[in-house]
């Protein structure tokens, strides 16, 4: 998957653009999965994962299935970028490790 970081020109920072070739000012970056990062760095534990990555949370979680299964880290994941995020993200997490308890954030 191509990942581009687009300079949105706003003070809010950069925007992740997935599979889009028409980004204004963009830079292609190399990414890895959390599972691969954990393996390559021989991490003995992962305690906490926090992610607010502009709609790419589901991709991050799919690339962290072994980490979720093995270490069951606490998660703080944004669930508002895509309309079906709450259901999709919960499904990915529970498929990786059914022992998780999902606690929705207060609105």
Buried (B, 14 or more C-beta within 10 A) or exposed (E): EEBBBBEBEEEEEBBBBEEEEEBEEBEEEEEEBBBBBBEEEEEEEBEEBEBEBBBBBBBBBBBBBBBBBBBBBEBEBBBEBBEEBBEBBBBBBBEBBEEBEEEEEEE
